[in-house]
């Protein structure tokens, strides 16, 4: 039986910046429009956290029962390591997704009921990433889904629920967060290329190969640097977003130097932290600038 600490580890807390950063960025974009609403931001945060924990447990369950996690270089998985039964991990996944659904329903009803359909698509995307008969995460579309759901949908959705509109600043933030979220997954899948290829999990990294996956990771980081400069058109204070550069460079170092296996694990942490710092810095700059 897995203990409490192992269940927490199974939720993959290092991925939590992927949930927190979009809400911070989206709230900053709403503040730029003079329409930040703190309680809606908290509801959006509850949705994001519940969904990412749910997708992590769902991924643990689906990969575990397929045998994908029997031999891996990354952090411990509950089902793959036989620390928890598939049924118990599935229950944790469903419970987390249900919490996200309830919070999302409340947020949609308080903002725009049509967002319920968006929430349903997010939950379906969370499950079908590695679940179902043809999981899209096994066909090389994981990074695209992360870009869409944790970038475009999460950031613009957060901005819209508070301001009831979106603008180019929100879009720039959404693309930046989506790029960094995708970079986290790219680094994860770069590390797992040997074991994923062996188990039949054909991720984008497996399709591209080691060298081109490393180029993709660095291109995603560079995209955020360019977007930071673009956001200077909104307010020069967005330059403060460059404070995330040292973390991004530290995360990229093992990727550039050809590191593999366990050497790539810190890349996920540093990329996630860079995303969180960038979101906080730019959101603060937008919130303190004169409303658009």
C-alpha positions as CSV (number, residue, x, y, z in Angstrom):
1,X,0.0,0.0,0.0
2,X,1.3,3.4,-0.9
3,X,1.7,5.8,2.0
4,X,0.6,9.5,2.0
5,X,4.0,10.8,0.7
6,X,3.9,8.3,-2.2
7,X,0.4,9.4,-3.1
8,X,1.5,13.0,-3.1
9,X,4.5,12.0,-5.3
10,X,2.1,10.2,-7.6
11,X,0.2,13.4,-8.1
12,X,3.4,14.8,-9.6
13,X,3.7,18.1,-7.7
14,X,6.4,19.3,-10.0
15,X,3.8,19.8,-12.6
16,X,1.6,22.1,-10.5
17,X,3.2,25.2,-12.0
18,X,1.5,24.1,-15.2
19,X,-1.8,24.7,-13.4
20,X,-1.0,27.8,-11.3
21,X,0.9,29.8,-13.9
22,X,-2.0,30.0,-16.5
23,X,-4.4,31.3,-13.8
24,X,-1.9,33.9,-12.7
25,X,-1.3,35.0,-16.3
26,X,-5.0,35.1,-17.1
27,X,-5.7,37.1,-14.0
28,X,-3.0,39.5,-15.0
29,X,-4.5,39.8,-18.4
30,X,-7.9,40.5,-16.9
31,X,-6.3,43.1,-14.6
32,X,-4.8,44.8,-17.7
33,X,-8.4,45.3,-18.8
34,X,-9.4,46.6,-15.4
35,X,-11.5,43.6,-14.6
36,X,-9.7,41.2,-12.2
37,X,-12.1,39.3,-9.9
38,X,-10.3,37.5,-7.1
39,X,-12.9,34.9,-6.3
40,X,-13.2,33.9,-9.9
41,X,-9.4,33.6,-10.1
42,X,-9.6,31.3,-7.1
43,X,-12.3,29.2,-8.7
44,X,-10.2,29.0,-11.9
45,X,-7.2,27.9,-9.8
46,X,-9.3,25.2,-8.2
47,X,-10.3,23.9,-11.6
48,X,-6.7,24.0,-12.9
49,X,-5.2,22.2,-9.9
50,X,-7.9,19.5,-9.8
51,X,-7.6,18.8,-13.5
52,X,-3.8,18.5,-13.5
53,X,-3.8,16.2,-10.5
54,X,-6.6,14.2,-12.2
55,X,-4.7,13.9,-15.5
56,X,-1.6,12.9,-13.6
57,X,-3.4,10.1,-11.8
58,X,-5.2,9.1,-15.0
59,X,-1.9,9.0,-16.8
60,X,-0.4,6.8,-13.9
61,X,-3.4,4.5,-14.2
62,X,-3.5,4.2,-18.0
63,X,0.2,3.8,-18.5
64,X,0.4,1.4,-15.6
65,X,-2.2,-1.0,-16.8
66,X,-0.6,-0.9,-20.3
67,X,2.8,-1.7,-18.8
68,X,4.4,1.5,-20.2
69,X,5.7,2.4,-16.7
70,X,7.3,-1.0,-16.0
71,X,10.7,0.4,-16.9
72,X,11.2,4.1,-16.6
73,X,13.9,6.7,-15.8
74,X,11.5,9.2,-14.3
75,X,9.9,9.7,-10.9
76,X,7.9,6.9,-9.3
77,X,4.5,5.8,-10.6
78,X,2.0,4.2,-8.3
79,X,0.6,1.5,-10.6
80,X,3.8,0.8,-12.5
81,X,5.7,0.3,-9.2
82,X,2.9,-1.8,-7.7
83,X,2.6,0.6,-4.8
84,X,-1.2,1.1,-5.4
85,X,-3.8,-0.9,-7.2
86,X,-5.1,0.3,-10.6
87,X,-8.6,0.7,-9.1
88,X,-7.4,3.0,-6.3
89,X,-5.4,5.2,-8.7
90,X,-8.4,5.3,-11.1
91,X,-10.6,6.4,-8.2
92,X,-8.2,9.2,-7.3
93,X,-8.2,10.3,-10.9
94,X,-12.0,10.4,-11.2
95,X,-12.3,12.1,-7.8
96,X,-9.9,14.9,-8.9
97,X,-11.6,15.4,-12.2
98,X,-15.0,15.5,-10.5
99,X,-13.7,18.3,-8.2
100,X,-12.5,20.2,-11.2
101,X,-15.9,19.7,-12.9
102,X,-17.8,21.1,-9.9
103,X,-15.6,24.1,-9.6
104,X,-15.7,24.6,-13.4
105,X,-19.5,24.4,-13.4
106,X,-19.7,27.1,-10.7
107,X,-17.3,29.3,-12.6
108,X,-19.1,28.9,-15.9
109,X,-22.5,29.6,-14.4
110,X,-21.1,32.8,-12.8
111,X,-19.5,33.9,-16.1
112,X,-20.9,32.3,-19.3
113,X,-22.8,29.0,-19.4
114,X,-21.3,28.1,-22.8
115,X,-18.0,27.6,-21.0
116,X,-19.5,24.3,-19.6
117,X,-18.8,22.8,-23.1
118,X,-15.2,24.0,-22.9
119,X,-14.8,22.4,-19.4
120,X,-16.2,19.1,-20.7
121,X,-13.7,19.1,-23.6
122,X,-10.9,19.7,-21.0
123,X,-12.0,16.7,-18.9
124,X,-12.2,14.6,-22.0
125,X,-8.8,15.7,-23.1
126,X,-7.4,14.9,-19.6
127,X,-8.7,11.3,-19.8
128,X,-8.0,10.6,-23.5
129,X,-4.4,11.7,-23.2
130,X,-3.4,8.2,-22.2
131,X,-6.8,6.6,-21.7
132,X,-9.2,4.9,-24.1
133,X,-8.4,2.6,-27.0
134,X,-6.5,5.2,-29.0
135,X,-4.8,7.7,-26.6
136,X,-3.6,10.7,-28.4
137,X,-0.5,10.9,-26.1
138,X,0.7,7.7,-27.7
139,X,0.4,9.2,-31.2
140,X,2.5,12.3,-30.7
141,X,-0.2,14.9,-29.9
142,X,0.5,15.4,-26.2
143,X,2.4,18.6,-26.6
144,X,-0.3,20.1,-28.9
145,X,-2.9,19.3,-26.3
146,X,-0.9,20.8,-23.5
147,X,-0.4,24.0,-25.5
148,X,-4.1,24.2,-26.2
149,X,-5.5,23.3,-22.7
150,X,-2.9,24.6,-20.4
151,X,-2.0,27.6,-22.6
152,X,-4.8,28.9,-24.8
153,X,-7.8,27.6,-22.9
154,X,-6.5,28.1,-19.4
155,X,-5.1,31.6,-19.8
156,X,-7.8,33.0,-22.1
157,X,-10.5,31.2,-20.1
158,X,-9.3,32.8,-16.9
159,X,-9.2,36.2,-18.6
160,X,-12.6,35.8,-20.1
161,X,-14.4,34.6,-16.9
162,X,-13.2,37.8,-15.2
163,X,-13.3,40.4,-18.0
164,X,-15.9,38.8,-20.2
165,X,-13.6,39.4,-23.2
166,X,-10.1,38.6,-24.3
167,X,-7.4,40.7,-26.1
168,X,-4.0,40.5,-27.7
169,X,-2.3,40.7,-24.3
170,X,-4.2,37.7,-23.1
171,X,-3.3,35.8,-26.3
172,X,0.4,36.6,-26.0
173,X,0.4,35.3,-22.4
174,X,-1.6,32.2,-23.5
175,X,0.9,31.4,-26.2
176,X,3.8,32.0,-23.8
177,X,2.4,29.8,-21.1
178,X,1.4,27.2,-23.6
179,X,5.0,27.1,-25.0
180,X,6.5,26.7,-21.5
181,X,3.9,24.0,-20.6
182,X,4.7,22.2,-23.8
183,X,8.4,22.5,-23.0
184,X,7.9,20.7,-19.7
185,X,6.3,17.8,-21.5
186,X,8.9,17.9,-24.3
187,X,11.7,17.5,-21.6
188,X,9.8,14.7,-19.9
189,X,9.3,12.8,-23.2
190,X,12.9,13.5,-24.2
191,X,14.0,11.7,-21.1
192,X,11.7,8.8,-21.8
193,X,12.5,8.3,-25.5
194,X,14.2,4.9,-25.1
195,X,11.5,3.4,-22.8
196,X,8.6,4.9,-24.7
197,X,9.9,3.6,-28.0
198,X,10.3,0.2,-26.5
199,X,6.8,0.1,-25.0
200,X,5.1,1.5,-28.2
201,X,4.3,4.9,-26.8
202,X,5.0,7.0,-29.9
203,X,5.3,10.5,-28.4
204,X,6.4,13.5,-30.4
205,X,9.9,13.1,-29.0
206,X,10.0,9.5,-30.3
207,X,8.8,10.7,-33.7
208,X,11.3,13.6,-33.9
209,X,14.3,11.8,-32.3
210,X,16.7,13.0,-29.7
211,X,18.4,15.8,-31.5
212,X,15.4,17.5,-33.0
213,X,13.5,17.2,-29.7
214,X,16.3,19.1,-28.0
215,X,16.0,21.8,-30.7
216,X,12.2,22.0,-30.1
217,X,12.6,22.5,-26.4
218,X,15.0,25.4,-26.9
219,X,12.7,26.9,-29.6
220,X,9.8,26.9,-27.1
221,X,11.9,28.7,-24.5
222,X,13.0,31.3,-27.2
223,X,9.4,31.9,-28.1
224,X,8.7,33.1,-24.6
225,X,11.6,35.5,-24.8
226,X,10.2,37.0,-28.0
227,X,6.7,37.3,-26.5
228,X,8.2,39.1,-23.5
229,X,9.5,41.7,-25.9
230,X,6.2,41.9,-27.7
231,X,4.4,42.6,-24.4
232,X,6.5,45.7,-23.9
233,X,4.0,47.2,-26.4
234,X,1.4,46.9,-23.6
235,X,3.7,48.3,-20.9
236,X,7.5,48.6,-20.6
237,X,7.2,47.0,-17.1
238,X,6.6,43.7,-18.8
239,X,10.4,43.6,-19.2
240,X,10.4,42.3,-15.6
241,X,9.4,39.0,-17.2
242,X,13.1,38.5,-18.2
243,X,13.7,37.7,-14.5
244,X,12.8,34.1,-15.4
245,X,15.7,33.9,-17.9
246,X,18.3,32.4,-15.4
247,X,15.8,29.6,-14.5
248,X,15.1,28.9,-18.2
249,X,18.8,28.8,-19.0
250,X,19.5,26.4,-16.1
251,X,16.7,24.2,-17.3
252,X,18.0,24.2,-20.8
253,X,21.6,23.4,-19.8
254,X,21.2,19.6,-19.6
255,X,19.2,19.6,-22.9
256,X,21.8,21.6,-24.7
257,X,24.7,19.5,-23.3
258,X,23.1,16.2,-24.4
259,X,22.2,15.0,-20.9
260,X,19.8,12.0,-20.8
261,X,17.8,9.8,-18.3
262,X,17.8,11.0,-14.7
263,X,20.0,14.1,-15.7
264,X,16.9,15.5,-17.4
265,X,14.6,15.3,-14.4
266,X,15.7,18.7,-13.0
267,X,14.8,20.2,-16.4
268,X,11.1,19.7,-15.6
269,X,11.5,21.5,-12.3
270,X,13.4,24.4,-13.7
271,X,11.2,24.9,-16.7
272,X,8.1,24.8,-14.5
273,X,9.6,27.3,-12.1
274,X,10.6,29.6,-15.0
275,X,7.0,29.5,-16.2
276,X,5.7,30.3,-12.8
277,X,8.1,33.2,-12.3
278,X,7.4,34.6,-15.8
279,X,3.7,34.4,-15.2
280,X,3.9,36.2,-11.8
281,X,6.3,38.9,-13.1
282,X,4.4,39.7,-16.2
283,X,1.0,39.5,-14.5
284,X,2.2,41.9,-11.8
285,X,3.5,44.3,-14.5
286,X,0.1,44.3,-16.2
287,X,-1.9,44.6,-13.0
288,X,0.1,47.7,-12.0
289,X,0.0,49.4,-15.4
290,X,-2.8,51.8,-16.3
291,X,-5.9,49.8,-17.4
292,X,-6.3,49.3,-21.2
